[in-house]
């Protein structure tokens, strides 16, 4: 099996239930397993083992804001935000070349770190990067959930993820 690179094309974005009409430059989530040092009897060095938990999950959304009302939509709810990104997944495979896959979507719920305010620059639309402290993450492929982490309920898909 060759190297695969996944790119999302024709992406759509919804922020707090409203379709975002500006440009979404990037959307990503960084989730890491919380690891513990294990130093068993007779071991000459510790090894890292999964603890069954996650480190704090962080999401990033880089957008160009073209409508002033977007600031109101993003900043409401005391910083609680839900974001949905969806599009067509295009897989570049080193053996087959470009392979068009079907629908992929990602839902992120959490709290914004910063209050988002406008930036004034002559002649250009400035980008804003939203940092989201994630408490719910779900990735769906062709309508089936392939990854889910719900911090508040403890639900994880696949179950052997942590």
N, C-alpha and C positions, 0 to 999 in steps of 0.2 A: 504494500500500500504506500502511495507516494505522500509527499508533504501536502498538507491542505491549509489553505488560507481562506477564511470566511470573511466576506464583505457583505454589508447590507445595502441594497439599492432600493430606490423608490420608497425611502423611509417616511413614515408619518409619525407625528408626535402629538400626544394629548397631555396637557398639564392641568391638573385639578379638574378633569372632566371636559375641558374645552380644547378643541383641536387648535394646535399651535400653528400659525400661518407663516411665521418667520423661518429663517434658515437654522436647521439643527446641524452643527458642524461635527459634534461627537457626542456619544453617550456610552458610558462604561461603568462597570461595577468591579470593585476589588474586594474579593472575599477570601479570607485565609482561615485555615483550621488553626485552632489554638493547640499548640504542641507543648508537651511536658518533657522535661529531662528525665530519662530513666537510666539509672546506674545500678544494674543488678550485681549480685555477688560474683566476683571473679572477672567482671568486665573492666578492661583497662581504660575505657572512655565512655562517657554517657552517650546515649542515642536519643533522638527526638521521637516521641510517640504521640498519636492523636489523643486528645483529652475528651473527645466527644462534644466539644463546644467550638464556637467560632470566635475569632478576634472581631472587634468592631468592624462592620461592613461599611464601606464608603462608596458612594456613587458620584459620578461626575457627569454633568450635562453642559456642553458648551453650545450656546445659542447666540444668534444675532437678533436683537430685539428691535423690531421696526414699528411696533404699535405701543404707545404709552400705556394703554390699558393692560398690557401684559404685565407691567410692574405691579399693578393692583392684583391681578390674578395670581401671580407668583407669591406675593408677600402676604396674602390673606391667610386665615386659619392659624395664626400665631407661628407660622413657619412650617406647619405640617403640609406636606406636598405629596401628591401621587402623580407619577409620570408613567405613560405607556408609550413605548416605541415599537413600531411594527414596520415590516417591509419584506422584501424578497431577499432570501439568502443566496448569494452567488459564491460557489465554492471553486477555488482554483486548485486543481489537483495536478501534481507534477507528472502524472502518467496520462491523464485524460484531458488536461487543459481545463477550460472553463466549463463548469457543470452548473446549470441553473437548478437550484433547489426551490422548495416551495416556501410558504409563509413562515416567518419567525417573528415572535414578539417578546418583549420584556416589560414587565411591570415592576416599578420601584415605588415603594411607599416609605416615607421617612420624614426627617426634619431638616430644613435648610440651616446651614451654619450662619450664613450671612443674610442681611437685609439687602435686597437687590435695588440699587438706585441707578438712574440714568447717568451716562457718561457723555459729555459734550465734546465732539470732535467735528471740525469743519470738513464736509464732503465725504464722510464715511460713516457707515453703521458699525458701531463698536460691538465686539463680542463680549459676552458675559459667561463666566464659568460658574455654574451652580455646584456647590458641594453639598451632598445629601448624606446625612447619617441614616443609613438604611435599617429598617426593622422588618421589611417584607420585600422579598425578591422572588420573582417567578419568570421563568423562561419557557415559552411554548413553541413547539415546532409542529406545523400542520394541525394545530388545535389540541395537541397532546402536551401535557406538562412534562418537561424533561428535567427541569431543575426548579426546586422550590425551597426557600428558607424563610420560615416565619418565626422570627425571634420571640414574639409575644406568646405564641401557642406551643412552640417547640417542634412544629411540624417540619419535616425535611424530606424532600424527594430528590434523588433516590434515598431510601432509608439508611443505606450503608455509606452515605456521603461523609459522615463524621465518625 
